[in-house]
Amino acid sequence: MELQRKITSVIVIILITALLFYCGTLEIQTPEEEVTETAWYNRSDTIYFWYSDESMTDYINKAAVDFGELNNVHVLPMLITHDNYLEAVNEASVENNELPDAYILGHESLEMAYMTGLAARVNDPEGYLSAENFSEAAINAVTYDGMLVGYPLSYDTCVLVYNEDYLHDWANQKALAILKGEGDTYEDGEYFQEIDSSLSTDDVNSDTREDSGTEETAGEGESDSSGDFVTDYSATESFDEEYGEEYEEPEIDYDSLTEEEQALVLEKKTDEVFKDAIPDTLNSLLTIADSYSASAGVDGVMSWDVTDILYNFWIIGDVVNLGGPSGDDETNIFFNNENTQTCLLRYQYLHNFFNIDSALTSYDKVIQDFIDGRMIFTIASVDAVKKLKDAKEEGTFAHEYGFALIPEVNEETRSRSMSMTEVVVVNGYSEKKDIANAFARYLTGDFANELYPRTGKAACNIHANADYAGLDVFDAEYAGSVPLPKIIELENFWMELEALFARIWDGEDVETELSNLDNTVDLFFTK
């Protein structure tokens, strides 16, 4: 019996061994897994890529996989949440401890990165970093001391957002007033008469921005109504050809028309007014605010976050100079001048006009109020594109809306928003700069159209945002924006400027505040 048990045990062991060997052979011979393992282990190079914003994880991971497969390399993304991100980059680079071969950085830190060897000069013989792919603002953001030291990835800036339904309602009110001969109150008012409006902008660029389109909802619904009295009301193309440009439409006695005729004439006139309703200057914005008879539930015509410099800088953006176009020239800084004082007095006037309490406002509250239909206008950053779209799809936003460029300060002075640009930097300490550069180009070029749907961030690449309604306006605003300066001494300047805006909003003397800021900036450099 004992011998039989031993024989049986040996047979069982032999069978199990044979079975395991057979299964193992099948597993090794699985074609798909064999290809994957071979492709992975045979890749010739590995680079590390650092970033600090968790919302970028999906985008970067997918780009790393796709780029790796295309180029037979490894890209290992690493989310670094260190309080001092650039210091962490420096420590890893100096110690050669899995240093980032490339990484994402705010453009304002490029001077520091380049001066410490953490940003390598970009070798771009093909002209990838040019107007063919990026706006001037994006190129300026990655330029330091005349050199390209990064690749523009994403940006943030602000634009005007409007409730199209309310704006159309205002256009209807104005059209009715015009038809009844009561249109004077709807003409542009001089709301800044007490402020010296004779601005001189010879020392800064004041090119007029190109017109930008708004969301596809803007301006829709143009009437094509017909009828004898309507034909008389509007000069047709044949009339223009026969009588020339001097032909004038006959005046209509609106009150003498039938209700049906009044409705058709009013609809046509409303469409005419609405085409030009989006305000292009502060004066025209205040005219709308002053003349609109708001419906129930509308708390005010406009509100925005007056505590954040991103949403306020536009009013002085054209009359200050913060380091030249690229924000890196410390000999080219001026902001305390008569033009800036005048613009800030206008800003202070807006407080008196809209009566926004800085202690009770925040960006999230403003956006929610806009979604709730409590105002016609607000100022918002790129994240609003997704927030408003989601609210519309979820049914919590009951109105049509659109985006437009920030209104100009006046006829002579532009409005130029502040912009912040995230850039991809190749580490000067990296021994694999060729792969790092190639991945940086891939992130900001071929893969850039995936940036917005995966992160909600607007891509700097001018070809990447075309499919996403509303981003075209942000692209246009960004193209003429003022970047944060790269000058190391001005690292804390924006906090000081934000505090200045807050004090001026609450009524402090403009000239005194600018003089104090001037002294503070002098201290930045003397330290």
C-alpha positions as CSV (number, residue, x, y, z in Angstrom):
1,M,0.0,0.0,0.0
2,E,2.8,2.4,0.9
3,L,4.6,1.7,-2.4
4,Q,1.3,2.2,-4.3
5,R,0.8,5.6,-2.5
6,K,4.3,6.7,-3.4
7,I,3.8,5.7,-7.1
8,T,0.5,7.6,-7.1
9,S,2.1,10.7,-5.6
10,V,4.9,10.7,-8.2
11,I,2.3,10.4,-11.0
12,V,0.3,13.3,-9.6
13,I,3.5,15.5,-9.3
14,I,4.5,14.6,-12.9
15,L,1.0,15.5,-14.2
16,I,0.9,18.8,-12.3
17,T,4.4,19.8,-13.5
18,A,3.4,19.0,-17.1
19,L,0.2,21.0,-16.7
20,L,2.0,24.0,-15.3
21,F,4.6,23.8,-18.0
22,Y,2.0,23.7,-20.7
23,C,0.0,26.6,-19.2
24,G,3.2,28.6,-18.9
25,T,4.1,28.0,-22.4
26,L,0.6,29.2,-23.5
27,E,1.0,32.4,-21.5
28,I,4.4,33.2,-22.9
29,Q,3.1,32.6,-26.4
30,T,0.2,35.0,-26.1
31,P,1.0,37.3,-29.1
32,E,-0.5,40.6,-27.7
33,E,1.3,40.4,-24.4
34,E,4.5,39.3,-26.0
35,V,4.4,42.4,-28.3
36,T,3.6,44.7,-25.4
37,E,6.4,43.4,-23.2
38,T,8.9,43.5,-26.0
39,A,8.0,47.0,-27.0
40,W,8.3,48.2,-23.4
41,Y,11.6,46.6,-22.4
42,N,13.3,47.3,-25.7
43,R,12.7,51.0,-25.6
44,S,16.0,52.8,-25.7
45,D,15.5,55.9,-23.5
46,T,13.5,57.1,-20.5
47,I,12.7,60.7,-19.5
48,Y,11.0,62.0,-16.4
49,F,8.3,64.7,-16.8
50,W,7.2,66.8,-13.8
51,Y,4.0,68.8,-13.3
52,S,2.2,70.2,-10.2
53,D,-1.5,70.5,-11.3
54,E,-3.4,67.3,-10.6
55,S,-6.0,68.3,-13.3
56,M,-3.3,67.8,-15.9
57,T,-2.8,64.1,-15.0
58,D,-5.1,62.5,-17.6
59,Y,-3.7,64.7,-20.4
60,I,-0.1,64.1,-19.5
61,N,-0.5,60.4,-19.0
62,K,-2.2,59.9,-22.3
63,A,0.4,62.1,-24.1
64,A,3.2,60.1,-22.5
65,V,1.8,56.8,-23.6
66,D,1.1,58.0,-27.2
67,F,4.4,59.8,-27.6
68,G,6.3,56.8,-26.1
69,E,4.7,54.3,-28.6
70,L,5.4,56.6,-31.5
71,N,9.0,57.2,-30.6
72,N,10.0,54.0,-28.8
73,V,10.9,55.8,-25.6
74,H,9.6,55.9,-22.0
75,V,8.0,59.1,-20.6
76,L,7.5,58.8,-16.9
77,P,5.1,61.6,-15.6
78,M,5.4,62.6,-12.0
79,L,2.9,64.8,-10.1
80,I,5.0,67.0,-7.7
81,T,3.0,68.9,-5.1
82,H,5.9,70.4,-3.3
83,D,5.2,73.9,-1.8
84,N,8.2,75.3,-3.6
85,Y,8.0,73.6,-6.9
86,L,10.9,75.2,-8.7
87,E,13.1,74.5,-5.6
88,A,12.2,70.9,-5.8
89,V,13.2,70.8,-9.5
90,N,16.5,72.4,-8.6
91,E,17.2,69.9,-5.7
92,A,16.5,66.9,-7.9
93,S,18.6,68.4,-10.7
94,V,21.6,69.2,-8.6
95,E,21.5,65.8,-6.8
96,N,20.8,64.0,-10.1
97,N,18.0,62.1,-8.4
98,E,15.5,61.2,-11.1
99,L,15.7,64.8,-12.2
100,P,12.9,66.1,-14.5
101,D,14.1,66.2,-18.1
102,A,11.2,68.5,-18.8
103,Y,8.5,70.0,-16.6
104,I,5.6,72.5,-16.6
105,L,6.2,76.0,-15.1
106,G,4.4,79.3,-14.9
107,H,6.0,81.6,-17.4
108,E,6.6,84.3,-14.8
109,S,9.3,82.0,-13.2
110,L,11.3,81.6,-16.4
111,E,13.9,84.1,-15.5
112,M,14.6,82.3,-12.2
113,A,14.7,79.0,-14.1
114,Y,17.0,80.2,-16.8
115,M,19.4,81.9,-14.4
116,T,19.8,78.7,-12.3
117,G,20.3,76.5,-15.3
118,L,16.9,74.8,-15.0
119,A,15.6,76.1,-18.4
120,A,17.6,75.3,-21.5
121,R,17.4,77.5,-24.6
122,V,15.1,76.1,-27.2
123,N,16.7,75.0,-30.4
124,D,14.0,75.7,-33.0
125,P,15.5,75.6,-36.6
126,E,12.1,74.6,-38.1
127,G,10.4,77.8,-36.7
128,Y,7.8,75.8,-34.7
129,L,7.6,78.6,-32.1
130,S,6.3,81.2,-34.6
131,A,3.1,83.0,-35.6
132,E,2.1,79.9,-37.6
133,N,1.3,78.1,-34.4
134,F,1.2,80.7,-31.6
135,S,0.1,84.2,-30.9
136,E,2.5,87.0,-30.1
137,A,1.5,86.8,-26.4
138,A,2.4,83.1,-26.2
139,I,5.8,83.7,-27.9
140,N,6.5,86.6,-25.5
141,A,5.6,84.4,-22.6
142,V,8.4,81.9,-23.4
143,T,10.9,84.6,-24.4
144,Y,13.6,85.7,-22.0
145,D,16.5,88.1,-22.9
146,G,15.7,87.6,-26.6
147,M,15.9,83.8,-26.3
148,L,13.2,81.1,-26.5
149,V,13.4,79.2,-23.2
150,G,10.1,77.2,-23.2
151,Y,7.1,76.0,-25.1
152,P,3.7,77.7,-24.6
153,L,1.1,75.1,-23.3
154,S,-1.9,76.7,-21.8
155,Y,-3.1,80.2,-20.8
156,D,-5.7,82.0,-18.7
157,T,-7.1,85.4,-19.1
158,C,-10.6,87.1,-18.8
159,V,-13.3,88.3,-21.2
160,L,-16.8,89.8,-20.9
161,V,-19.7,87.4,-20.6
162,Y,-23.2,88.5,-21.4
163,N,-26.7,87.1,-21.0
164,E,-28.0,87.2,-24.5
165,D,-31.7,87.1,-23.6
166,Y,-31.4,90.2,-21.3
167,L,-29.3,92.0,-23.9
168,H,-31.9,91.3,-26.6
169,D,-34.6,92.5,-24.1
170,W,-32.6,95.8,-23.8
171,A,-32.3,96.0,-27.6
172,N,-36.1,95.7,-27.8
173,Q,-36.6,98.5,-25.3
174,K,-34.2,100.7,-27.2
175,A,-35.9,99.9,-30.5
176,L,-39.3,100.8,-29.1
177,A,-38.0,104.1,-27.8
178,I,-36.4,104.9,-31.2
179,L,-39.7,104.1,-33.0
180,K,-41.6,106.3,-30.7
181,G,-39.1,109.1,-30.9
182,E,-37.8,108.6,-27.3
183,G,-34.3,107.3,-28.1
184,D,-32.2,110.1,-26.4
185,T,-31.8,108.2,-23.1
186,Y,-30.3,105.3,-25.0
187,E,-27.5,107.3,-26.6
188,D,-24.0,107.0,-25.2
189,G,-23.6,109.1,-22.1
190,E,-20.5,110.9,-20.9
191,Y,-20.1,109.1,-17.6
192,F,-16.6,110.2,-16.9
193,Q,-16.9,114.0,-17.5
194,E,-15.4,114.8,-14.1
195,I,-12.3,112.8,-15.0
196,D,-9.7,114.1,-17.3
197,S,-10.3,112.0,-20.4
198,S,-7.5,113.5,-22.5
199,L,-5.3,110.4,-22.4
200,S,-2.0,110.3,-24.2
201,T,-0.8,106.8,-25.0
202,D,2.3,107.7,-27.1
203,D,4.5,105.7,-24.7
204,V,2.7,102.5,-25.0
205,N,1.2,100.4,-27.9
206,S,-2.5,101.3,-28.5
207,D,-3.3,99.3,-31.6
208,T,-7.0,98.6,-31.9
209,R,-7.8,95.0,-31.3
210,E,-9.4,93.1,-34.1
211,D,-13.0,92.3,-33.8
212,S,-13.7,88.9,-32.4
213,G,-16.7,86.7,-32.9
214,T,-18.9,85.7,-30.0
215,E,-20.5,82.4,-29.2
216,E,-22.7,81.1,-32.0
217,T,-25.8,82.1,-30.1
218,A,-25.0,85.8,-30.4
219,G,-26.9,87.7,-33.1
220,E,-29.1,84.8,-34.2
221,G,-32.7,85.2,-35.0
222,E,-32.5,88.0,-37.6
223,S,-35.9,88.6,-38.9
224,D,-36.7,88.2,-42.6
225,S,-40.3,89.4,-42.2
226,S,-42.1,90.6,-45.3
227,G,-45.1,92.8,-46.0
228,D,-45.9,96.0,-47.9
229,F,-45.4,98.4,-44.9
230,V,-42.1,96.6,-44.0
231,T,-40.8,96.9,-47.5
232,D,-41.5,100.7,-47.3
233,Y,-39.8,100.8,-43.9
234,S,-36.5,99.2,-45.1
235,A,-34.6,100.4,-48.1
236,T,-33.9,97.3,-50.3
237,E,-30.8,96.6,-52.3
238,S,-32.6,97.6,-55.5
239,F,-33.5,100.9,-53.8
240,D,-29.8,101.4,-52.9
241,E,-28.8,100.8,-56.5
242,E,-31.5,103.1,-57.9
243,Y,-31.2,106.0,-55.5
244,G,-27.6,105.6,-54.2
245,E,-26.3,105.9,-50.7
246,E,-28.1,109.2,-50.1
247,Y,-31.5,107.4,-49.9
248,E,-33.0,107.8,-46.5
249,E,-35.7,105.6,-45.0
250,P,-39.1,107.4,-44.6
251,E,-40.1,108.1,-41.1
252,I,-42.9,105.9,-39.7
253,D,-45.6,107.0,-37.4
254,Y,-45.4,104.0,-35.1
255,D,-48.5,104.7,-33.2
256,S,-50.6,104.8,-36.3
257,L,-49.7,101.3,-37.3
258,T,-51.9,98.3,-36.5
259,E,-50.7,96.0,-33.7
260,E,-49.6,93.4,-36.2
261,E,-47.6,96.0,-38.1
262,Q,-46.1,97.4,-34.9
263,A,-45.0,93.9,-33.9
264,L,-43.2,93.3,-37.3
265,V,-41.6,96.8,-37.4
266,L,-40.4,96.4,-33.7
267,E,-39.0,93.0,-34.4
268,K,-37.0,94.3,-37.3
269,K,-35.7,97.3,-35.4
270,T,-34.8,95.2,-32.4
271,D,-32.7,92.9,-34.6
272,E,-30.9,96.0,-36.0
273,V,-30.2,97.3,-32.5
274,F,-29.1,93.9,-31.2
275,K,-26.4,93.5,-33.9
276,D,-24.5,96.4,-32.2
277,A,-25.7,95.8,-28.6
278,I,-22.5,94.2,-27.3
279,P,-20.7,97.1,-25.6
280,D,-17.3,98.0,-27.1
281,T,-16.4,100.8,-24.7
282,L,-17.1,101.5,-21.0
283,N,-19.3,104.3,-22.0
284,S,-21.6,102.0,-24.1
285,L,-21.6,99.5,-21.2
286,L,-22.7,102.1,-18.8
287,T,-25.3,103.4,-21.2
288,I,-26.9,99.9,-21.2
289,A,-26.7,99.7,-17.5
290,D,-28.3,103.2,-17.1
291,S,-31.2,102.6,-19.5
292,Y,-32.2,99.0,-19.1
293,S,-35.5,98.3,-17.3
294,A,-34.6,95.0,-15.8
295,S,-37.2,92.3,-15.4
296,A,-38.0,90.7,-12.0
297,G,-35.2,88.6,-10.6
298,V,-32.4,90.7,-12.1
299,D,-30.4,92.2,-9.2
300,G,-28.1,94.4,-11.3
301,V,-26.7,94.9,-14.8
302,M,-23.1,93.9,-14.0
303,S,-20.9,92.3,-11.3
304,W,-17.5,90.8,-11.2
305,D,-14.8,89.7,-8.7
306,V,-13.2,93.0,-7.8
307,T,-10.9,91.3,-5.3
308,D,-8.8,89.5,-7.9
309,I,-6.3,91.3,-10.1
310,L,-6.9,89.0,-13.0
311,Y,-10.4,90.4,-13.5
312,N,-9.4,94.1,-12.9
313,F,-6.0,94.6,-14.6
314,W,-7.6,95.2,-18.0
315,I,-8.4,98.9,-17.2
316,I,-4.7,99.9,-16.9
317,G,-3.2,97.2,-19.2
318,D,-2.7,99.6,-22.1
319,V,-1.1,102.5,-20.1
320,V,1.5,100.6,-18.0
321,N,4.7,98.9,-19.0
322,L,5.9,96.0,-16.9
323,G,9.2,94.9,-18.4
324,G,8.5,95.3,-22.1
325,P,6.6,92.9,-24.4
326,S,8.3,89.8,-22.8
327,G,8.1,91.1,-19.2
328,D,11.9,90.7,-18.7
329,D,13.4,94.2,-19.1
330,E,13.8,95.9,-15.7
331,T,14.8,99.2,-17.4
332,N,11.3,99.3,-19.0
333,I,9.0,99.6,-16.1
334,F,6.5,102.4,-15.6
335,F,3.0,102.5,-14.1
336,N,2.8,105.7,-12.1
337,N,1.7,108.2,-14.7
338,E,-1.2,110.5,-15.6
339,N,-2.8,107.9,-17.9
340,T,-2.8,105.3,-15.2
341,Q,-4.2,107.7,-12.7
342,T,-7.0,108.5,-15.1
343,C,-7.8,104.9,-15.8
344,L,-7.9,104.1,-12.1
345,L,-10.2,107.0,-11.5
346,R,-12.5,105.4,-14.1
347,Y,-12.2,102.1,-12.2
348,Q,-13.2,103.9,-8.9
349,Y,-16.2,105.4,-10.7
350,L,-17.4,101.9,-11.6
351,H,-17.6,101.2,-7.9
352,N,-20.0,104.2,-7.5
353,F,-22.0,103.1,-10.5
354,F,-22.4,99.4,-9.9
355,N,-22.1,99.5,-6.1
356,I,-20.3,96.2,-5.7
357,D,-19.2,95.4,-2.1
358,S,-15.7,93.8,-2.3
359,A,-16.3,92.1,1.1
360,L,-19.3,90.2,-0.2
361,T,-18.1,89.2,-3.7
362,S,-16.1,86.2,-5.0
363,Y,-15.5,84.7,-8.3
364,D,-17.6,81.6,-7.6
365,K,-20.5,83.7,-6.3
366,V,-20.4,86.0,-9.4
367,I,-20.5,83.0,-11.8
368,Q,-23.3,81.4,-9.8
369,D,-25.3,84.7,-9.8
370,F,-24.8,84.9,-13.6
371,I,-26.1,81.3,-14.0
372,D,-29.1,82.2,-11.8
373,G,-29.9,85.0,-14.2
374,R,-29.3,87.9,-11.8
375,M,-27.2,90.1,-14.1
376,I,-26.6,90.9,-17.8
377,F,-22.7,91.1,-17.7
378,T,-19.8,89.7,-15.8
379,I,-16.1,89.2,-16.3
380,A,-14.9,85.6,-16.3
381,S,-11.8,83.5,-17.0
382,V,-11.5,80.4,-19.2
383,D,-13.1,78.0,-16.7
384,A,-16.4,79.8,-17.3
385,V,-16.7,78.2,-20.8
386,K,-17.1,74.8,-19.2
387,K,-19.1,76.0,-16.2
388,L,-21.7,77.7,-18.3
389,K,-21.9,74.9,-20.9
390,D,-22.4,72.3,-18.1
391,A,-25.1,74.5,-16.4
392,K,-26.9,74.9,-19.7
393,E,-26.9,71.1,-20.4
394,E,-28.0,70.3,-16.9
395,G,-30.9,72.7,-17.1
396,T,-29.8,75.0,-14.3
397,F,-29.0,77.9,-16.6
398,A,-32.2,79.0,-18.4
399,H,-30.7,81.7,-20.7
400,E,-28.6,82.0,-23.9
401,Y,-25.3,83.6,-23.4
402,G,-22.1,84.7,-25.2
403,F,-18.5,85.9,-24.8
404,A,-17.0,89.2,-26.0
405,L,-13.8,91.1,-25.7
406,I,-13.5,93.4,-22.6
407,P,-14.8,96.8,-23.6
408,E,-12.2,99.5,-24.3
409,V,-11.6,102.1,-21.6
410,N,-12.5,104.8,-24.2
411,E,-12.0,105.6,-27.8
412,E,-8.2,106.2,-27.4
413,T,-7.3,103.7,-24.7
414,R,-7.5,99.9,-25.2
415,S,-8.4,97.4,-22.5
416,R,-5.7,94.8,-22.2
417,S,-6.3,91.9,-19.9
418,M,-3.6,90.2,-17.8
419,S,-2.6,86.7,-18.9
420,M,-0.8,83.8,-17.2
421,T,0.8,81.1,-19.4
422,E,1.9,77.6,-18.4
423,V,4.9,76.5,-20.4
424,V,6.9,73.3,-20.9
425,V,10.5,73.8,-20.0
426,V,13.5,71.5,-20.9
427,N,15.8,71.2,-18.0
428,G,19.3,72.5,-18.6
429,Y,20.7,69.6,-16.4
430,S,19.0,66.9,-18.6
431,E,21.2,64.6,-20.6
432,K,18.3,63.8,-22.9
433,K,17.3,67.2,-24.1
434,D,16.5,65.9,-27.6
435,I,13.8,63.6,-26.3
436,A,12.6,66.2,-23.8
437,N,12.3,68.8,-26.6
438,A,10.4,66.4,-28.8
439,F,8.0,65.6,-26.0
440,A,7.5,69.4,-25.3
441,R,6.6,69.9,-28.9
442,Y,4.2,67.0,-28.9
443,L,2.4,68.3,-25.8
444,T,2.1,71.8,-27.2
445,G,1.5,70.8,-30.8
446,D,0.1,67.5,-32.1
447,F,-1.6,66.7,-28.8
448,A,-2.7,70.2,-27.9
449,N,-6.2,69.7,-29.2
450,E,-6.7,67.2,-26.3
451,L,-5.9,69.8,-23.7
452,Y,-9.2,71.5,-23.3
453,P,-11.5,68.4,-23.3
454,R,-9.2,66.6,-20.8
455,T,-8.3,69.5,-18.5
456,G,-10.6,72.5,-19.1
457,K,-7.6,74.6,-19.9
458,A,-7.2,76.7,-23.1
459,A,-4.3,75.7,-25.3
460,C,-1.8,78.3,-26.5
461,N,-1.6,76.6,-29.9
462,I,-3.8,78.6,-32.2
463,H,-5.0,75.5,-34.0
464,A,-6.2,73.6,-30.9
465,N,-9.3,75.4,-29.6
466,A,-11.3,75.7,-32.8
467,D,-13.9,73.0,-31.9
468,Y,-14.8,74.5,-28.6
469,A,-17.4,77.4,-28.7
470,G,-16.4,80.5,-26.7
471,L,-12.6,79.8,-26.7
472,D,-12.2,81.9,-29.9
473,V,-13.0,85.0,-27.9
474,F,-10.5,84.0,-25.2
475,D,-7.9,83.4,-27.9
476,A,-8.4,86.9,-29.2
477,E,-8.2,88.5,-25.8
478,Y,-5.1,86.5,-24.9
479,A,-3.4,87.6,-28.1
480,G,-3.4,91.2,-27.0
481,S,-2.9,90.6,-23.3
482,V,-0.2,91.7,-20.9
483,P,1.8,88.8,-19.4
484,L,3.0,88.6,-15.8
485,P,6.6,89.9,-15.7
486,K,9.4,87.4,-15.4
487,I,11.7,89.8,-13.5
488,I,12.7,88.2,-10.2
489,E,12.5,91.4,-8.2
490,L,8.8,91.7,-9.2
491,E,7.9,88.3,-7.8
492,N,5.5,90.0,-5.2
493,F,4.5,92.9,-7.4
494,W,1.1,91.4,-8.3
495,M,0.0,91.0,-4.7
496,E,0.9,94.7,-4.1
497,L,-1.0,95.7,-7.2
498,E,-4.0,93.7,-6.2
499,A,-4.0,95.4,-2.8
500,L,-3.7,98.8,-4.5
501,F,-6.8,98.0,-6.6
502,A,-8.7,97.0,-3.5
503,R,-7.9,100.2,-1.7
504,I,-8.8,102.4,-4.8
505,W,-12.1,100.5,-5.2
506,D,-12.9,101.3,-1.6
507,G,-12.3,105.0,-2.2
508,E,-8.6,105.7,-1.4
509,D,-6.7,108.5,-3.2
510,V,-5.4,107.2,-6.6
511,E,-2.4,109.4,-6.8
512,T,-1.2,108.6,-3.3
513,E,-1.7,104.8,-3.8
514,L,0.3,104.9,-7.1
515,S,3.1,106.8,-5.4
516,N,3.3,104.3,-2.5
517,L,3.4,101.4,-5.0
518,D,6.2,103.2,-6.8
519,N,8.2,103.4,-3.6
520,T,7.5,99.7,-2.9
521,V,8.8,98.6,-6.3
522,D,12.0,100.7,-5.8
523,L,12.5,98.7,-2.6
524,F,12.1,95.5,-4.5
525,F,15.1,96.4,-6.6
526,T,17.3,98.0,-3.9
527,K,17.0,94.9,-1.8
